[in-house]
Amino acid sequence: MSRVWLVTGSASGLGRNIAEAVLASGDRLVATARDPRRLEDLVRKYGDQLRTAQLDVADETAAYAAVQLAVEAVDRLDVLVNNRGLPRSSVCSSSSAG
């Protein structure tokens, strides 16, 4: 039986790589992105194996909706990958030299 994944930040970077690996393995995926249009190539390639949802992980209501989408689509959620990134400047800007 294939697993059902929800991967945040699926439009680029590590999230995109995870999403592609999940789909290539035959598992089902709910892929989230701030702009789900950036996932259209995966939708064309994988069809019903993939659902997409708009999600900014800082929006708690949207996060619940994305999980609900996964559960409604296939009655369960097996794996959650919270791939939230931080802006590069935030790590450096909070440190002080001296």
C-alpha positions in Angstrom: 0.0 0.0 0.0 1.3 3.4 -0.9 1.8 6.1 1.7 0.2 9.5 1.7 2.5 12.4 2.2 2.0 16.2 2.9 5.1 18.2 2.0 5.2 22.0 2.6 7.3 24.2 0.4 7.0 21.8 -2.6 7.6 24.4 -5.3 11.4 24.6 -5.0 14.5 23.5 -3.2 14.5 20.6 -0.8 10.7 20.5 -0.7 10.6 20.1 -4.5 13.2 17.3 -4.4 11.2 15.5 -1.7 8.0 15.9 -3.6 9.5 14.5 -6.8 11.0 11.5 -5.0 7.7 10.8 -3.3 5.8 10.8 -6.5 8.5 8.8 -8.4 8.2 6.1 -5.7 4.5 5.7 -6.4 3.3 7.3 -3.1 0.5 9.9 -3.1 1.2 13.5 -2.2 -0.4 16.7 -1.1 2.1 19.3 -2.2 1.8 22.7 -0.7 3.3 26.0 -1.9 2.6 29.7 -1.4 1.9 29.7 -5.2 0.5 26.3 -6.2 0.8 27.2 -9.9 4.5 26.5 -9.6 3.4 22.8 -9.1 1.5 22.5 -12.4 4.2 20.5 -14.2 3.9 17.8 -11.4 0.1 17.8 -11.7 0.4 17.2 -15.5 2.9 14.4 -15.0 1.4 12.6 -12.0 -2.3 13.4 -12.2 -4.5 11.9 -9.5 -1.4 10.8 -7.5 -1.0 14.5 -6.5 -3.1 17.1 -4.9 -1.9 20.7 -4.4 -2.9 23.3 -1.9 -1.9 26.9 -1.3 -0.2 27.3 2.0 1.9 29.8 3.9 2.9 27.7 6.9 2.7 30.8 9.1 -1.1 30.7 8.5 -2.4 28.2 11.1 -5.9 28.0 9.4 -4.3 27.3 6.0 -2.2 24.5 7.6 -5.3 22.8 9.0 -7.0 23.1 5.6 -4.0 21.4 3.9 -4.1 18.5 6.3 -7.9 18.2 5.9 -7.4 18.1 2.1 -5.1 15.1 2.5 -7.4 13.3 4.8 -10.4 13.9 2.6 -8.6 12.8 -0.5 -7.5 9.4 0.8 -8.8 9.1 4.3 -5.4 9.4 6.0 -2.1 11.1 6.2 1.0 8.9 6.8 4.0 11.3 6.5 4.2 15.1 7.1 7.3 17.0 6.0 7.3 20.6 7.3 9.9 22.1 5.0 9.5 25.7 6.1 12.5 27.8 5.3 13.8 30.9 6.9 15.0 33.9 5.0 18.8 33.8 4.8 19.1 37.3 6.3 17.1 36.4 9.5 19.9 34.2 10.9 22.6 36.7 10.3 20.7 39.8 11.2 19.8 38.6 14.6 23.5 38.0 15.6 25.7 40.8 16.9 29.4 41.1 16.4 31.5 42.7 19.0 
